[in-house]
Amino acid sequence: MLTIVVLSRGQCGLSSNVSRYLVAMAAADIMVVVLDVVLTQIPMTYSEHFTSLSGVHVCNIHAVLLYAATDSSVWFTVAFTFDRFVSICCQKLRTKYCTERTAAVVLGTVILLSCLKNVFWYFMLGGEYRFGYFPWFCKERVGVLHSVVWAAIEFLHYLLTPGFPFCIILLLNVLTTRRVLVASRARRRLRESSTGENSRDPEMESRRKSLVLLLVISGNFILLWGIYMMYAIWGRLYDLEYHSSYPPNTLQKLGIMLQLLSCCTNTALYAVTQTKFREQLKETAKVPFTLLAKFLPWQEDCCTFPKFHGGWWPHRKPK
C-alpha cells in the first residue's frame, strides 16, 4: 500500500505510463496476498463456521477471484515488460504506444480477460473447503481429478499462466538488453570521437536504469514462479497416471511459498533499483509523524515547559 501511495504521487522520476503499470502490479499483489494468504487461512482456522456453506458456493467464488488476481499480477508484469521493450527498441511506435491512456486500456483488458479465463474454476471445484494441508483449498467435483478434459483445461491454464509469460518475458528481455548494449557502445564511440573524452551520457544512464528495473522485476517473477509451475504440472500428470511418483512435499511447500513471495517483493525491488523511489519512500513514511507533530500541545511556538513539582509540565504562553 505504501508503494502505491509513493508511485501515485508521481515524484519518482518515472513516466506516467510506467507508474500506472507499477501501481497496477502492486495492487494486484495486494489482492493475491489477501485472497491467497489471508482469506484462505480463515476457513482453515474457523472450519466449524464454513462446513455449512457448501450450498452458497463461497469457495468457488473465492477460487475464481484468487486465480483472476494471480493472472492479473502475472500479465501486468508481461505488459510492463512489453511497454519497456517498445520504449527502448521501437522508437517509431514509442510515442503512440507508451502513453498513460494505452496503459489504462491494456491494464483494463488484462483484468477483464483474467476474470473470464478463470470462470472455469467455478465449475471445476466444489463449494466446500477442504480442511487440511493440501495445495488446493476447495474440494474437486466428482471425477475431475481423473478427467482428461478437465486436465487439458488445467494444462491450458498453466500454459497461459505462467508458461507463456515465461517465454514472452525471456524473449523481450533478451531483445531489450541486446538493443541497450548495442546502442550504448555506438553512442560511446560517437561521443568519444566528437568530444575526445568519455563524458557522461544522461540518455544512456536513463536507459540503463530502466533496463535494470525491467530485468530485476522480470527475473524475480521467473525465478519465484518456476518451482510452482513444475510442481503443478508434475502433480497433474500423477493424477492422470502419466507419472509414477507424486512430487515431494518439500517441492510443493517451497513452490507455493516462492509463488506467494513473488507478490510481496516488488517494493524491495523498487527500493533497490530506484534512488528517487527510496527518497520518496522516506518522505512518505515521515508524513504521519509530521502531521502528528503539528497537533501536539507542546509545540515550541505556542508552549513553554516550566518546572512543576520536580518535573516538566506544559504551560501555555500568556498572550
FENRALIN-V909570 format. One record per backbone hydrogen bond with DSSP energy under -1.0 kcal/mol. NH is the residue of the N-H (numbers start at 0). CO is the residue of the C=O. If there is no record, write none. Layout:
BEGIN
nh=NH co=CO
nh=NH co=CO
END
This chain:
BEGIN
nh=4 co=0
nh=5 co=1
nh=6 co=2
nh=7 co=3
nh=8 co=4
nh=9 co=6
nh=18 co=14
nh=19 co=15
nh=20 co=16
nh=21 co=17
nh=22 co=18
nh=23 co=19
nh=24 co=20
nh=25 co=21
nh=26 co=22
nh=27 co=23
nh=28 co=24
nh=29 co=25
nh=30 co=26
nh=31 co=27
nh=32 co=28
nh=33 co=29
nh=34 co=30
nh=35 co=31
nh=36 co=32
nh=37 co=32
nh=38 co=33
nh=41 co=37
nh=44 co=40
nh=45 co=41
nh=48 co=45
nh=49 co=46
nh=52 co=49
nh=60 co=56
nh=61 co=57
nh=62 co=58
nh=63 co=59
nh=64 co=60
nh=65 co=61
nh=66 co=62
nh=67 co=63
nh=68 co=64
nh=69 co=65
nh=70 co=66
nh=71 co=67
nh=72 co=68
nh=73 co=69
nh=74 co=70
nh=75 co=71
nh=76 co=72
nh=77 co=73
nh=78 co=74
nh=79 co=75
nh=80 co=76
nh=81 co=77
nh=82 co=78
nh=83 co=79
nh=84 co=80
nh=85 co=81
nh=86 co=82
nh=87 co=83
nh=88 co=84
nh=89 co=85
nh=93 co=89
nh=96 co=92
nh=97 co=93
nh=98 co=96
nh=102 co=98
nh=103 co=99
nh=104 co=100
nh=105 co=101
nh=106 co=102
nh=107 co=103
nh=108 co=104
nh=109 co=105
nh=110 co=106
nh=111 co=107
nh=112 co=108
nh=113 co=109
nh=114 co=110
nh=115 co=111
nh=116 co=112
nh=117 co=113
nh=118 co=115
nh=120 co=117
nh=121 co=118
nh=123 co=119
nh=124 co=120
nh=125 co=138
nh=129 co=136
nh=133 co=131
nh=138 co=127
nh=140 co=123
nh=143 co=140
nh=146 co=143
nh=150 co=146
nh=151 co=147
nh=152 co=148
nh=153 co=149
nh=154 co=150
nh=155 co=151
nh=156 co=152
nh=157 co=153
nh=158 co=154
nh=159 co=155
nh=160 co=156
nh=162 co=157
nh=163 co=158
nh=165 co=161
nh=166 co=162
nh=167 co=163
nh=168 co=164
nh=169 co=165
nh=170 co=166
nh=171 co=167
nh=172 co=168
nh=173 co=169
nh=174 co=170
nh=175 co=171
nh=176 co=172
nh=177 co=173
nh=178 co=174
nh=179 co=175
nh=180 co=176
nh=181 co=177
nh=182 co=178
nh=183 co=179
nh=184 co=180
nh=185 co=181
nh=186 co=182
nh=187 co=183
nh=188 co=184
nh=189 co=185
nh=190 co=186
nh=191 co=187
nh=192 co=188
nh=193 co=189
nh=194 co=190
nh=195 co=191
nh=198 co=196
nh=204 co=200
nh=205 co=201
nh=206 co=202
nh=207 co=203
nh=208 co=204
nh=209 co=205
nh=210 co=206
nh=211 co=207
nh=212 co=208
nh=213 co=209
nh=214 co=210
nh=215 co=211
nh=216 co=212
nh=217 co=213
nh=218 co=214
nh=219 co=215
nh=220 co=216
nh=221 co=217
nh=222 co=218
nh=223 co=219
nh=224 co=220
nh=225 co=221
nh=228 co=224
nh=229 co=225
nh=230 co=226
nh=231 co=227
nh=232 co=228
nh=233 co=229
nh=234 co=230
nh=235 co=231
nh=236 co=232
nh=237 co=233
nh=238 co=234
nh=239 co=235
nh=240 co=237
nh=241 co=236
nh=251 co=247
nh=252 co=248
nh=253 co=249
nh=254 co=250
nh=255 co=251
nh=256 co=252
nh=257 co=253
nh=258 co=254
nh=259 co=255
nh=260 co=256
nh=261 co=257
nh=262 co=259
nh=263 co=260
nh=268 co=264
nh=269 co=265
nh=270 co=266
nh=271 co=267
nh=272 co=268
nh=273 co=269
nh=277 co=273
nh=278 co=274
nh=279 co=275
nh=280 co=276
nh=281 co=277
nh=282 co=278
nh=283 co=279
nh=284 co=280
nh=285 co=281
nh=289 co=285
nh=290 co=286
nh=291 co=287
nh=292 co=288
nh=293 co=289
nh=301 co=298
nh=302 co=298
nh=303 co=314
nh=307 co=310
nh=310 co=307
nh=312 co=305
nh=314 co=303
nh=316 co=301
END
